[in-house]
Amino acid sequence: MARTRTTKKLAQRIDLNYFKRPTPLKRAKFWLSLLLPVLALVWIAERTILKDHRVYSSGRLSEPHAVLEKECAACHVQPAGAFSANAADSACLGCHDGPIHHATQTPTPSCATCHAEHRGRINIAAASNQACAGCHSNLRASWSATQYASHVRTLENGHPEFAALRSVAGIASRDPGTIKLNHAIHMQPIRGGPNGPNVQLECGNCHRVTSADADLTYADPKYRAAAVNHKDADEFSSIHGEALRTPRSPTGRELMAPVKFANACAACHLLTFDKRLDLGVPHDKPEVVHAFLLKILREYISAHPAEVRVRREPGRDLTGKPLFPEFRILTPAQWVTERAAEAEYLLWRKTCAQCHTLTFFEKSSRTKIELSAIDERDANKFSDMSAELPNIAPANITLRWMPHAKFDHGAHQGFTCVSCHAKALTSTESSDVLLPGIETCKTCHAPGPEHAESRCFECHTYHDWSKRKEVTPKFTLPALRTGGR
């Protein structure tokens, strides 16, 4: 007979007290439920006794502020025994007097809008593009009269070509400097001086960053040691008044130093003026050159009185002009006057005019005469004009081509100069602007881990650091690390 199995019979086989029996899993749950709250209470008590407020923090501070991780009150206001969620601007300004961006900016964002903390050991100055785009994606909304691009979101989205390279009304940008220089010739093998061998110049022979020592390969010690009467206003163009001054680079390699004649040019471009004398005139103002010539020539004729007997040089006779006698006896004063006029004619017409723009005035009519108009004139006529020294146009050298941006040559020292300044290889006019365009920068600076940083802060600053003020320190060491102030 088959066994009958019913639900009731099966239920009778189950131990109704099974949940009371201890098991390894139950023991583990019991001890965990008991120990974890105890450990949490002990940890909170320890943090309270040690006054370590990191338990309330949303993350670690950036590298510059890491020393303040135990000092929440240094940045966060503590009303009614609780810390405020946001750091107060007054706390930031207590250590960093960050001047405003532009006086026309409305509204002024809080410090934490761009510099968000508690994100770990990051560069807190690295503001997001969104922070900049808050105004610059529609700049005319807050500054209707702006002259800058008004719809810029990122380097790839809306950023215009650099202002120094932009054409205006179809006219290409020009270098305002007046020093004449053919880069293409100097980038090829060129004769080093009137009788020197051919040499291959390198960019570093003339150009250097401000913190580096000058390359003296083609320098002249006499000119380096000489004092000059030039003023900065005679050489450098002024920076636009609305430019935001950036913090100076700690490397000192952000800008290029102006090229100096004594350091880079003097060895090849000699300022000699007379075959009797193995020396050159000062690289200075025309009146200084004129006084130097008179002094040197007077000293020479005093030491060589026989040379007042001057022989006519047939090779310098001009057709249709009356000839001087084959020999003339001059007084020392006449000899000095004639030799000075000849020397100045050579200097103003050729030597100085190779690099500088000279302008003359007639003694009688005070009419402006460019040098090209004098080239065809009689040397004697020029001798009469030599009393009227030429005006030399200010060099007007541009020190900062991008006054609204920051750039550090030191960060790019691994690249050759012509990698970015390729125009120098073909430039024949000194008016050519040899800066690389924005597309050259985008070759390396682009989004993605395989490219260099391309966010706005890499090239631009928000604060006008020319208006920076010193602050009164408020922390002491080592009390800061122990929680006291």
SETOR-566850 format. One line per field, with one value per residue (C-alpha): z, y, x; residue in one letter. Coordinates in nm, 3 decimals. Layout:
BEGIN
w [Z, ...]
v [Y, ...]
u [X, ...]
residuo [A, ...]
This chain:
BEGIN
w [0.000, -0.105, 0.160, 0.186, 0.221, 0.321, 0.392, 0.757, 0.797, 0.626, 0.850, 1.159, 1.056, 1.065, 1.381, 1.465, 1.676, 1.391, 1.404, 1.764, 1.688, 1.651, 1.318, 1.198, 0.977, 1.263, 1.493, 1.233, 1.184, 1.559, 1.618, 1.312, 1.419, 1.761, 1.668, 1.373, 1.567, 1.850, 1.608, 1.443, 1.779, 1.876, 1.542, 1.574, 1.931, 1.820, 1.537, 1.786, 2.042, 1.773, 1.617, 1.275, 1.064, 0.758, 0.856, 0.736, 0.422, 0.074, -0.042, -0.013, -0.076, -0.361, -0.327, -0.227, 0.040, 0.170, 0.490, 0.573, 0.566, 0.945, 0.946, 0.803, 0.977, 0.775, 0.470, 0.591, 0.817, 1.129, 1.237, 1.521, 1.558, 1.199, 0.898, 0.591, 0.277, 0.065, 0.134, 0.187, -0.059, 0.238, 0.347, 0.003, -0.010, 0.333, 0.172, -0.199, -0.307, -0.648, -0.835, -1.051, -1.415, -1.585, -1.430, -1.675, -1.567, -1.416, -1.208, -1.044, -0.970, -0.635, -0.596, -0.568, -0.902, -1.082, -0.808, -0.668, -0.379, -0.228, -0.558, -0.454, -0.535, -0.848, -0.989, -0.835, -1.084, -1.365, -1.406, -1.631, -1.975, -1.859, -1.603, -1.877, -2.123, -1.868, -1.995, -2.311, -2.495, -2.515, -2.410, -2.557, -2.308, -2.027, -2.231, -2.534, -2.646, -2.637, -2.910, -2.851, -2.993, -2.821, -2.880, -2.751, -2.573, -2.615, -2.816, -3.080, -3.064, -3.145, -3.064, -3.332, -3.489, -3.273, -3.293, -3.405, -3.717, -3.807, -4.120, -4.097, -4.397, -4.611, -4.508, -4.359, -4.017, -4.006, -3.756, -3.638, -3.577, -3.788, -3.771, -4.116, -4.113, -4.377, -4.184, -4.496, -4.564, -4.204, -4.198, -4.483, -4.481, -4.473, -4.464, -4.107, -4.152, -4.454, -4.477, -4.265, -4.371, -4.438, -4.122, -4.052, -3.795, -3.548, -3.395, -3.052, -3.173, -3.168, -2.980, -2.618, -2.336, -2.073, -1.804, -2.026, -2.081, -2.422, -2.686, -2.743, -3.053, -3.262, -2.988, -2.948, -2.595, -2.663, -2.751, -2.464, -2.217, -2.365, -2.212, -2.450, -2.441, -2.565, -2.360, -2.352, -2.513, -2.813, -2.857, -2.727, -2.810, -2.518, -2.408, -2.461, -2.154, -2.133, -2.125, -1.819, -1.670, -1.605, -1.311, -1.398, -1.481, -1.212, -1.486, -1.642, -1.985, -2.091, -2.310, -2.553, -2.471, -2.729, -2.968, -2.883, -3.140, -2.902, -2.835, -3.173, -3.455, -3.377, -3.486, -3.842, -3.893, -3.834, -3.777, -3.915, -4.097, -4.210, -4.349, -4.142, -3.817, -3.704, -3.486, -3.521, -3.410, -3.107, -3.165, -3.028, -3.120, -3.420, -3.199, -3.001, -3.323, -3.453, -3.136, -3.142, -3.501, -3.430, -3.121, -3.291, -3.609, -3.410, -3.213, -3.533, -3.721, -3.413, -3.417, -3.799, -3.898, -4.239, -4.357, -4.392, -4.739, -4.918, -5.256, -5.490, -5.559, -5.937, -5.886, -5.710, -5.986, -6.117, -6.483, -6.539, -6.200, -6.152, -6.040, -5.727, -5.751, -5.733, -5.390, -5.135, -4.810, -4.544, -4.195, -3.924, -3.872, -4.246, -4.257, -3.961, -4.114, -4.452, -4.305, -4.064, -4.351, -4.556, -4.262, -4.183, -4.549, -4.546, -4.215, -4.285, -4.648, -4.610, -4.275, -4.050, -4.326, -4.360, -4.039, -3.942, -4.103, -4.121, -4.202, -4.286, -4.298, -4.532, -4.338, -4.548, -4.592, -4.315, -4.572, -4.482, -4.710, -4.703, -4.739, -5.084, -5.213, -5.085, -5.247, -5.582, -5.445, -5.457, -5.157, -5.118, -5.100, -4.836, -4.646, -4.607, -4.486, -4.239, -3.982, -3.977, -3.815, -3.921, -3.712, -3.649, -3.622, -3.286, -3.312, -3.180, -3.091, -2.972, -2.649, -2.602, -2.913, -2.717, -2.420, -2.333, -2.308, -2.125, -2.292, -2.165, -2.407, -2.138, -2.174, -2.547, -2.536, -2.675, -3.012, -3.269, -3.326, -3.689, -3.582, -3.480, -3.650, -3.995, -4.159, -4.060, -4.332, -4.611, -4.458, -4.645, -4.494, -4.137, -4.143, -4.153, -3.832, -3.766, -3.491, -3.538, -3.604, -3.385, -3.609, -3.523, -3.154, -3.211, -3.347, -2.988, -2.776, -2.822, -2.612, -2.509, -2.303, -2.601, -2.639, -2.438, -2.217, -2.421, -2.162, -2.136, -1.823, -2.005, -2.198, -2.023, -1.677, -1.512, -1.254, -1.341, -1.153, -1.213, -0.939, -0.695, -0.334, -0.051, 0.228, 0.600, 0.697, 0.959, 1.011, 1.222, 1.205, 1.342, 1.514, 1.182, 1.161, 1.519, 1.484, 1.652, 1.503]
v [0.000, 0.341, 0.593, 0.893, 1.235, 1.527, 1.888, 1.845, 1.551, 1.742, 2.047, 1.832, 1.752, 2.120, 2.256, 2.569, 2.705, 2.701, 3.081, 3.063, 2.839, 3.032, 3.015, 3.172, 3.419, 3.528, 3.574, 3.791, 4.010, 4.058, 4.165, 4.390, 4.566, 4.618, 4.711, 4.945, 5.204, 5.185, 5.243, 5.531, 5.696, 5.651, 5.801, 6.101, 6.157, 6.146, 6.398, 6.622, 6.608, 6.672, 6.947, 6.784, 6.912, 6.704, 6.473, 6.744, 6.825, 6.729, 6.659, 6.745, 7.096, 7.203, 7.203, 7.572, 7.542, 7.195, 7.347, 7.472, 7.134, 7.141, 7.509, 7.522, 7.853, 8.014, 8.012, 7.924, 8.155, 7.977, 8.123, 7.953, 7.674, 7.551, 7.623, 7.787, 7.579, 7.838, 8.014, 8.388, 8.627, 8.822, 8.510, 8.479, 8.849, 8.822, 8.643, 8.722, 9.073, 8.973, 9.295, 9.308, 9.208, 9.518, 9.816, 9.766, 9.408, 9.344, 9.149, 9.055, 8.681, 8.541, 8.386, 8.034, 8.071, 8.019, 7.872, 7.570, 7.392, 7.041, 6.872, 6.724, 6.828, 7.028, 7.363, 7.591, 7.868, 7.641, 7.789, 7.610, 7.738, 7.766, 8.028, 8.246, 8.175, 8.305, 8.653, 8.605, 8.389, 8.706, 8.991, 9.265, 9.183, 9.323, 9.558, 9.693, 9.908, 9.629, 9.626, 9.261, 8.944, 8.907, 8.537, 8.328, 8.000, 7.806, 7.821, 7.607, 7.779, 8.149, 8.257, 8.505, 8.533, 8.717, 9.094, 9.154, 8.944, 9.054, 9.263, 9.579, 9.678, 9.438, 9.590, 9.340, 9.409, 9.575, 9.595, 9.959, 9.937, 10.154, 9.944, 9.798, 9.428, 9.157, 8.833, 8.615, 8.734, 8.685, 8.331, 8.230, 8.214, 8.575, 8.753, 8.837, 9.191, 9.367, 9.125, 8.835, 8.480, 8.361, 8.257, 8.088, 8.291, 8.128, 8.288, 8.281, 8.500, 8.798, 8.692, 8.578, 8.560, 8.832, 8.607, 8.460, 8.609, 8.763, 8.559, 8.766, 8.583, 8.897, 9.156, 9.433, 9.495, 9.866, 9.927, 9.708, 9.918, 10.252, 10.456, 10.584, 10.868, 10.661, 10.653, 10.373, 10.606, 10.633, 10.256, 10.083, 10.130, 10.176, 9.901, 9.959, 10.117, 9.861, 9.561, 9.339, 9.292, 8.924, 8.785, 8.767, 8.423, 8.282, 8.164, 8.510, 8.349, 8.475, 8.767, 8.822, 9.090, 9.368, 9.314, 9.544, 9.671, 9.622, 9.257, 9.128, 9.366, 9.551, 9.277, 9.270, 9.618, 9.840, 10.213, 10.311, 10.644, 10.709, 10.479, 10.663, 10.558, 10.206, 10.288, 10.351, 10.628, 10.577, 10.410, 10.713, 11.029, 11.234, 11.518, 11.273, 11.130, 11.481, 11.581, 11.254, 11.311, 11.663, 11.549, 11.251, 11.443, 11.732, 11.491, 11.319, 11.634, 11.756, 11.434, 11.440, 11.810, 11.722, 11.594, 11.947, 11.921, 11.749, 11.583, 11.568, 11.217, 11.185, 10.903, 11.143, 11.409, 11.481, 11.558, 11.919, 12.031, 12.262, 12.078, 12.168, 12.211, 11.887, 11.992, 12.219, 12.350, 12.369, 12.504, 12.240, 12.377, 12.351, 11.997, 11.891, 12.051, 11.880, 11.539, 11.560, 11.648, 11.354, 11.117, 11.233, 11.207, 10.843, 10.769, 10.936, 10.822, 10.458, 10.323, 10.450, 10.443, 10.066, 10.019, 10.355, 10.598, 10.943, 11.274, 11.601, 11.969, 12.236, 12.516, 12.784, 12.663, 12.398, 12.172, 11.805, 11.599, 11.222, 11.053, 10.917, 11.275, 11.352, 11.055, 11.231, 11.558, 11.693, 11.608, 11.976, 12.068, 11.801, 11.948, 12.267, 12.068, 11.863, 12.139, 12.036, 11.695, 11.439, 11.327, 10.952, 10.797, 10.627, 10.252, 10.188, 9.826, 9.623, 9.442, 9.267, 9.166, 9.011, 9.242, 9.064, 8.721, 8.550, 8.338, 8.169, 8.090, 7.869, 7.621, 7.596, 7.576, 7.222, 7.352, 7.530, 7.897, 7.845, 7.579, 7.867, 8.165, 8.011, 8.349, 8.460, 8.234, 8.436, 8.780, 9.058, 9.360, 9.485, 9.565, 9.193, 9.062, 8.731, 8.598, 8.251, 8.247, 8.085, 7.777, 7.712, 7.715, 7.477, 7.221, 7.139, 7.312, 7.121, 6.921, 6.570, 6.402, 6.373, 6.754, 7.046, 7.248, 7.456, 7.605, 7.983, 8.019, 7.884, 8.211, 8.461, 8.603, 8.731, 8.964, 9.291, 9.230, 9.581, 9.686, 9.420, 9.530, 9.377, 9.212, 9.190, 8.833, 8.668, 8.317, 8.210, 7.900, 7.636, 7.718, 7.687, 7.313, 7.250, 7.411, 7.743, 8.093]
u [0.000, 0.144, 0.251, 0.027, 0.215, 0.002, 0.092, 0.003, 0.237, 0.517, 0.466, 0.501, 0.857, 0.969, 1.134, 0.939, 1.229, 1.484, 1.530, 1.644, 1.939, 2.271, 2.458, 2.791, 2.605, 2.380, 2.677, 2.854, 2.550, 2.513, 2.870, 2.875, 2.556, 2.712, 3.068, 3.008, 2.806, 3.058, 3.347, 3.162, 3.104, 3.468, 3.582, 3.349, 3.466, 3.828, 3.765, 3.585, 3.864, 4.129, 3.914, 3.946, 3.658, 3.737, 3.454, 3.218, 3.418, 3.304, 3.661, 4.027, 4.155, 4.378, 4.755, 4.793, 4.523, 4.611, 4.749, 4.399, 4.225, 4.184, 4.088, 3.736, 3.670, 3.948, 3.719, 3.369, 3.171, 3.044, 2.706, 2.514, 2.768, 2.746, 2.962, 2.812, 2.810, 2.993, 3.320, 3.282, 3.450, 3.584, 3.774, 3.936, 4.023, 4.180, 4.475, 4.438, 4.351, 4.217, 4.130, 3.819, 3.819, 3.674, 3.503, 3.215, 3.154, 2.809, 2.752, 3.082, 3.085, 3.188, 3.532, 3.389, 3.212, 3.541, 3.762, 3.578, 3.752, 3.724, 3.801, 4.135, 4.489, 4.406, 4.510, 4.249, 4.334, 4.214, 3.868, 3.623, 3.533, 3.173, 3.276, 3.426, 3.144, 2.895, 2.985, 3.188, 2.936, 2.722, 2.947, 2.730, 2.457, 2.672, 2.893, 2.713, 3.007, 3.264, 3.527, 3.615, 3.465, 3.128, 3.050, 3.341, 3.275, 3.600, 3.922, 3.752, 3.415, 3.410, 3.766, 3.884, 4.227, 4.480, 4.428, 4.789, 4.726, 4.374, 4.326, 4.117, 3.903, 4.103, 4.436, 4.681, 4.825, 5.167, 5.447, 5.461, 5.835, 6.067, 6.385, 6.453, 6.528, 6.515, 6.464, 6.492, 6.848, 6.956, 6.814, 7.049, 7.431, 7.544, 7.878, 7.979, 8.112, 8.268, 8.562, 8.436, 8.350, 7.997, 7.815, 7.482, 7.296, 7.060, 6.754, 6.918, 7.205, 6.968, 6.655, 6.644, 6.394, 6.418, 6.569, 6.843, 7.185, 7.247, 7.429, 7.745, 7.868, 7.820, 7.855, 8.112, 8.251, 8.306, 7.943, 7.821, 8.018, 7.912, 7.631, 7.363, 7.113, 6.819, 6.502, 6.250, 5.998, 6.234, 6.248, 5.935, 5.569, 5.331, 5.093, 4.721, 4.564, 4.281, 4.512, 4.489, 4.834, 4.901, 5.099, 5.467, 5.595, 5.827, 6.063, 6.103, 6.080, 5.740, 5.857, 6.142, 6.397, 6.445, 6.734, 7.023, 7.272, 7.565, 7.474, 7.364, 7.456, 7.779, 8.021, 7.882, 7.736, 8.038, 7.993, 8.334, 8.350, 8.708, 8.978, 9.239, 9.071, 8.995, 8.695, 8.324, 8.094, 7.869, 7.534, 7.355, 7.167, 7.290, 7.411, 7.624, 7.765, 7.841, 8.023, 8.221, 8.332, 8.455, 8.647, 8.815, 8.904, 9.053, 9.266, 9.377, 9.482, 9.665, 9.868, 9.912, 9.947, 10.096, 9.760, 9.621, 9.780, 9.492, 9.528, 9.230, 9.107, 9.044, 8.800, 8.562, 8.555, 8.205, 8.133, 8.032, 8.159, 8.458, 8.770, 8.958, 9.334, 9.531, 9.660, 9.500, 9.641, 9.368, 9.365, 9.307, 8.955, 8.879, 9.017, 8.800, 8.490, 8.535, 8.618, 8.323, 8.088, 8.217, 8.183, 7.830, 7.733, 7.847, 7.675, 7.342, 7.322, 7.424, 7.538, 7.259, 6.997, 7.038, 6.841, 6.690, 6.447, 6.609, 6.444, 6.626, 6.525, 6.663, 6.832, 6.664, 6.307, 6.288, 6.125, 6.126, 6.351, 6.362, 6.699, 6.619, 6.598, 6.947, 7.117, 7.146, 7.272, 7.622, 7.837, 7.930, 7.563, 7.522, 7.815, 7.619, 7.319, 7.520, 7.482, 7.118, 7.136, 6.876, 6.582, 6.580, 6.235, 6.168, 6.222, 5.868, 5.947, 5.648, 5.731, 5.396, 5.208, 4.921, 4.857, 4.531, 4.692, 4.975, 5.238, 5.553, 5.834, 5.985, 5.699, 5.773, 6.154, 6.150, 6.029, 6.244, 6.168, 6.065, 5.814, 5.589, 5.754, 5.774, 5.710, 6.061, 6.206, 6.043, 5.989, 6.170, 5.995, 6.028, 5.655, 5.569, 5.410, 5.584, 5.358, 5.210, 4.837, 4.574, 4.566, 4.930, 4.841, 4.550, 4.794, 4.892, 4.627, 4.303, 4.057, 4.150, 4.422, 4.655, 4.676, 4.807, 4.571, 4.326, 4.091, 4.059, 4.273, 4.578, 4.620, 4.392, 4.363, 4.050, 4.203, 4.374, 4.697, 4.826, 4.577, 4.690, 4.738, 4.932, 4.732, 4.799, 4.898, 4.676, 4.819, 5.115, 5.332, 5.342, 5.011, 4.826, 4.901, 4.793, 4.454, 4.535, 4.565]
residuo [M, A, R, T, R, T, T, K, K, L, A, Q, R, I, D, L, N, Y, F, K, R, P, T, P, L, K, R, A, K, F, W, L, S, L, L, L, P, V, L, A, L, V, W, I, A, E, R, T, I, L, K, D, H, R, V, Y, S, S, G, R, L, S, E, P, H, A, V, L, E, K, E, C, A, A, C, H, V, Q, P, A, G, A, F, S, A, N, A, A, D, S, A, C, L, G, C, H, D, G, P, I, H, H, A, T, Q, T, P, T, P, S, C, A, T, C, H, A, E, H, R, G, R, I, N, I, A, A, A, S, N, Q, A, C, A, G, C, H, S, N, L, R, A, S, W, S, A, T, Q, Y, A, S, H, V, R, T, L, E, N, G, H, P, E, F, A, A, L, R, S, V, A, G, I, A, S, R, D, P, G, T, I, K, L, N, H, A, I, H, M, Q, P, I, R, G, G, P, N, G, P, N, V, Q, L, E, C, G, N, C, H, R, V, T, S, A, D, A, D, L, T, Y, A, D, P, K, Y, R, A, A, A, V, N, H, K, D, A, D, E, F, S, S, I, H, G, E, A, L, R, T, P, R, S, P, T, G, R, E, L, M, A, P, V, K, F, A, N, A, C, A, A, C, H, L, L, T, F, D, K, R, L, D, L, G, V, P, H, D, K, P, E, V, V, H, A, F, L, L, K, I, L, R, E, Y, I, S, A, H, P, A, E, V, R, V, R, R, E, P, G, R, D, L, T, G, K, P, L, F, P, E, F, R, I, L, T, P, A, Q, W, V, T, E, R, A, A, E, A, E, Y, L, L, W, R, K, T, C, A, Q, C, H, T, L, T, F, F, E, K, S, S, R, T, K, I, E, L, S, A, I, D, E, R, D, A, N, K, F, S, D, M, S, A, E, L, P, N, I, A, P, A, N, I, T, L, R, W, M, P, H, A, K, F, D, H, G, A, H, Q, G, F, T, C, V, S, C, H, A, K, A, L, T, S, T, E, S, S, D, V, L, L, P, G, I, E, T, C, K, T, C, H, A, P, G, P, E, H, A, E, S, R, C, F, E, C, H, T, Y, H, D, W, S, K, R, K, E, V, T, P, K, F, T, L, P, A, L, R, T, G, G, R]
